[in-house]
Amino acid sequence: MAPTARASVLVADRFPNFSICGLPYWLGGEVRDWQQLAHRTVADLDESALRLRLETTATAIDVASKRITARRGDEPAEAIDYDRLIVATGADPVRPRLPGTDLPGVHVLHHMDQAFTLDHVIRERDARSVLIIGAGYIGLEMAEAFCHRGLEVTVVERLPEVLPTVDPGLGSLVRGELTVHGVAVHTDTTVRSIEAAAERLRVRADPDFAEAADVVLISVGVRPNSALLERAGAELGSRGAVAVDSGMATSLPDVWAAGDCVHTHHRLLAEPGYLPLGTTAHKRGRVAGDNAVGGRRTFAGSLGTQVVRVFDLAIARTGLRDDEARRGGFDPLTVACTAPDHKPYYPSAHDLHMRWTADRDTARLLGCQIVGHRDGQVAKRIDIPAAAIFAGVNVDQINDLDLSYTPPFGMPWDALQIGAQAWIAEHLVGHATPTVASRHEQPTG
Ligand SMILES: Cc1cc2nc3c(=O)[nH]c(=O)nc-3n(C[C@H](O)[C@H](O)[C@H](O)COP(=O)(O)OP(=O)(O)OC[C@H]3O[C@@H](n4cnc5c(N)ncnc54)[C@H](O)[C@@H]3O)c2cc1C
């Protein structure tokens, strides 16, 4: 922080700097104590130069007089003056407008308090079963968490396959993993209502689905919490998120914004979208903070790089899928490839299932998706194409990368390079079909 700047942080709840990404692991019992989810404790933060004001909600911003109205519980509203303001109000979980979504026992999960309430209700009701609406990454992390707690889990998803952030062919592997672990999965199933049924909840969906559960978790996405800035006159961008420039400045003078409340510049599409992820939130917060005290930092853009664990699988993606690249004006070729995560003669080798997407004309890498075993270093492997796309590397250059090798962890040609070679081979053949499955020989070594 600039040595002369004094920073006050208003936090609506009691949980500054908590990792809400860790909530599924606390709710599932893998993380024992929710206090461990704090990136930094209140004591750590107090020791820094920050002045924390917990349970204090900003209700209005008067840009002309540089003044915030804030409220703490039932206390009278207070006016707080600022020189520079950063707004990072995050996102709120979507509660669809359907009958019954406000019934007791129907939950959403995004904030710490929502996690405590969900945990409490499961215990209080002595819940045996839970129905999750939405098979995105949070819904699936929670499916695993509920299984760890011994609950019967049903997942209902409107789309044809689970985890729609990856291609359906990869999503079907995730569905298989859920099923093996006892999760009942219903895709192509659109929830229409939730009703109270004795002590339980009955969920009805089209076509022809009705099932009762003790608890329902709605996990159908988030929307940016941009109302505070919108009321202050800030311009909004993609999906109602606050519009910011590359330095995270809003359209209002001396007001910056960062995190899930703002839209995201996509590095490949070169246009804003909405990608609410912790990784980008941290980077953009840093940019906003630097610039608010006179810096000149810019956000380099997001590729939507992400990874999720579902039982024994890890699923990751970066960049664009074929359909997204096509919509973005590229002429993509996507090639499917499977290769072992390490030398098959060494125990516990598993296949990595990949999709490589690159531009037909230039061979510029546009995207990569990987599904593999949780021990297959999927999370760190996806960072290689992520870095390559960031740097504008083409597919052939992936083969030139000097990647590490030892039999328990990889192969002389890493699985990723085998994927790149599969793309090149397919590109040379010049097939008209955009997606071709291929399996490649094991390299020696
Ligand atoms: C269950 C779950 C799992 C996730 N897993 C991952 C993951 O694995 N990887 C990943 O990259 N991302 C993940 N995310 C997303 C990630 O957590 C968010 O992108 C990130 O927390 C956004 O940070 P933020 O600071 O913008 O918002 P938040 O972390 O939501 O913080 C917003 C803060 O603003 C406060 N606030 C809101 N309005 C006001 C107001 N008017 N006045 C004062 N304070 C206010 C809130 O109390 C809150 O403290 C996950 C999210 C969830 C819910």
PDBQT file of the ligand as one rigid body, heavy atoms in Angstrom, charges set to zero:
ROOT
HETATM    1  C1  LIG A 501     -18.798 -22.497  -3.113  1.00  0.00    +0.000 C 
HETATM    2  C2  LIG A 501     -17.886 -21.686  -3.985  1.00  0.00    +0.000 A 
HETATM    3  C3  LIG A 501     -16.757 -22.275  -4.518  1.00  0.00    +0.000 A 
HETATM    4  C4  LIG A 501     -15.902 -21.530  -5.335  1.00  0.00    +0.000 A 
HETATM    5  N1  LIG A 501     -14.791 -22.147  -5.832  1.00  0.00    +0.000 NA
HETATM    6  C5  LIG A 501     -13.934 -21.446  -6.611  1.00  0.00    +0.000 A 
HETATM    7  C6  LIG A 501     -12.740 -22.062  -7.082  1.00  0.00    +0.000 A 
HETATM    8  O1  LIG A 501     -12.456 -23.229  -6.796  1.00  0.00    +0.000 OA
HETATM    9  N2  LIG A 501     -11.925 -21.331  -7.888  1.00  0.00    +0.000 N 
HETATM   10  C7  LIG A 501     -12.205 -20.018  -8.211  1.00  0.00    +0.000 A 
HETATM   11  O2  LIG A 501     -11.411 -19.385  -8.925  1.00  0.00    +0.000 OA
HETATM   12  N3  LIG A 501     -13.330 -19.404  -7.750  1.00  0.00    +0.000 NA
HETATM   13  C8  LIG A 501     -14.195 -20.088  -6.963  1.00  0.00    +0.000 A 
HETATM   14  N4  LIG A 501     -15.330 -19.468  -6.472  1.00  0.00    +0.000 N 
HETATM   15  C9  LIG A 501     -15.598 -18.067  -6.851  1.00  0.00    +0.000 C 
HETATM   16  C10 LIG A 501     -14.847 -17.120  -5.926  1.00  0.00    +0.000 C 
HETATM   17  O3  LIG A 501     -15.113 -17.449  -4.598  1.00  0.00    +0.000 OA
HETATM   18  C11 LIG A 501     -15.276 -15.683  -6.209  1.00  0.00    +0.000 C 
HETATM   19  O4  LIG A 501     -14.952 -15.395  -7.546  1.00  0.00    +0.000 OA
HETATM   20  C12 LIG A 501     -14.544 -14.677  -5.283  1.00  0.00    +0.000 C 
HETATM   21  O5  LIG A 501     -14.854 -14.926  -3.939  1.00  0.00    +0.000 OA
HETATM   22  C13 LIG A 501     -14.972 -13.260  -5.636  1.00  0.00    +0.000 C 
HETATM   23  O6  LIG A 501     -14.356 -12.374  -4.743  1.00  0.00    +0.000 OA
HETATM   24  P1  LIG A 501     -15.042 -10.969  -4.420  1.00  0.00    +0.000 P 
HETATM   25  O7  LIG A 501     -14.134 -10.302  -3.444  1.00  0.00    +0.000 OA
HETATM   26  O8  LIG A 501     -15.380 -10.262  -5.665  1.00  0.00    +0.000 OA
HETATM   27  O9  LIG A 501     -16.433 -11.319  -3.735  1.00  0.00    +0.000 OA
HETATM   28  P2  LIG A 501     -16.741 -12.036  -2.352  1.00  0.00    +0.000 P 
HETATM   29  O10 LIG A 501     -15.687 -12.996  -1.983  1.00  0.00    +0.000 OA
HETATM   30  O11 LIG A 501     -18.153 -12.538  -2.482  1.00  0.00    +0.000 OA
HETATM   31  O12 LIG A 501     -16.706 -10.824  -1.293  1.00  0.00    +0.000 OA
HETATM   32  C14 LIG A 501     -17.633  -9.781  -1.386  1.00  0.00    +0.000 C 
HETATM   33  C15 LIG A 501     -17.650  -9.077  -0.019  1.00  0.00    +0.000 C 
HETATM   34  O13 LIG A 501     -18.374  -7.860  -0.142  1.00  0.00    +0.000 OA
HETATM   35  C16 LIG A 501     -19.186  -7.691   0.996  1.00  0.00    +0.000 C 
HETATM   36  N5  LIG A 501     -20.265  -6.767   0.616  1.00  0.00    +0.000 N 
HETATM   37  C17 LIG A 501     -21.209  -6.960  -0.339  1.00  0.00    +0.000 A 
HETATM   38  N6  LIG A 501     -22.003  -5.866  -0.424  1.00  0.00    +0.000 NA
HETATM   39  C18 LIG A 501     -21.548  -4.973   0.494  1.00  0.00    +0.000 A 
HETATM   40  C19 LIG A 501     -21.943  -3.676   0.886  1.00  0.00    +0.000 A 
HETATM   41  N7  LIG A 501     -22.970  -3.055   0.301  1.00  0.00    +0.000 N 
HETATM   42  N8  LIG A 501     -21.251  -3.073   1.885  1.00  0.00    +0.000 NA
HETATM   43  C20 LIG A 501     -20.190  -3.674   2.467  1.00  0.00    +0.000 A 
HETATM   44  N9  LIG A 501     -19.764  -4.916   2.123  1.00  0.00    +0.000 NA
HETATM   45  C21 LIG A 501     -20.438  -5.544   1.154  1.00  0.00    +0.000 A 
HETATM   46  C22 LIG A 501     -19.638  -9.101   1.334  1.00  0.00    +0.000 C 
HETATM   47  O14 LIG A 501     -20.041  -9.162   2.678  1.00  0.00    +0.000 OA
HETATM   48  C23 LIG A 501     -18.348  -9.886   1.071  1.00  0.00    +0.000 C 
HETATM   49  O15 LIG A 501     -17.547  -9.900   2.219  1.00  0.00    +0.000 OA
HETATM   50  C24 LIG A 501     -16.201 -20.182  -5.637  1.00  0.00    +0.000 A 
HETATM   51  C25 LIG A 501     -17.344 -19.582  -5.087  1.00  0.00    +0.000 A 
HETATM   52  C26 LIG A 501     -18.180 -20.327  -4.271  1.00  0.00    +0.000 A 
HETATM   53  C27 LIG A 501     -19.413 -19.677  -3.685  1.00  0.00    +0.000 C 
ENDROOT
TORSDOF 0
